[in-house]
Amino acid sequence: LGRSQWSADGYYQGLIDDFRIYNKALSAGEVRYLGGDR
């Protein structure tokens, strides 16, 4: 989590406050809803 799949890219230089794992691909509307755009 936070690392690119390509070795030439650097590591993510930030903080991850919260993450979730879903068993399906989310629609754009679901992502907006979960992001607080209600």
C-alpha positions as CSV (number, residue, x, y, z in Angstrom):
1,L,0.0,0.0,0.0
2,G,1.5,3.3,-1.0
3,R,4.1,2.0,-3.4
4,S,4.0,2.1,-7.2
5,Q,4.1,-1.1,-9.2
6,W,7.1,0.3,-11.2
7,S,10.5,0.1,-9.6
8,A,11.6,3.5,-11.0
9,D,8.9,5.3,-9.0
10,G,9.6,6.4,-5.5
11,Y,7.7,5.6,-2.4
12,Y,4.6,7.6,-1.4
13,Q,5.7,10.5,0.8
14,G,2.6,11.2,2.8
15,L,0.2,9.9,5.4
16,I,-2.7,7.5,4.8
17,D,-5.4,8.2,7.4
18,D,-8.0,5.6,6.4
19,F,-8.3,2.9,3.8
20,R,-10.9,0.3,2.9
21,I,-10.9,-2.9,0.9
22,Y,-14.0,-3.8,-1.1
23,N,-14.8,-7.0,-2.9
24,K,-15.9,-5.2,-6.0
25,A,-15.0,-2.2,-8.1
26,L,-16.9,0.9,-6.8
27,S,-18.8,3.1,-9.2
28,A,-18.0,6.8,-9.4
29,G,-21.1,7.6,-7.4
30,E,-20.1,5.2,-4.7
31,V,-16.7,6.8,-4.4
32,R,-18.2,10.3,-4.3
33,Y,-20.6,9.2,-1.5
34,L,-17.8,7.6,0.5
35,G,-15.7,10.7,0.1
36,G,-18.3,12.8,1.7
37,D,-19.9,14.4,-1.4
38,R,-23.4,13.6,-0.3
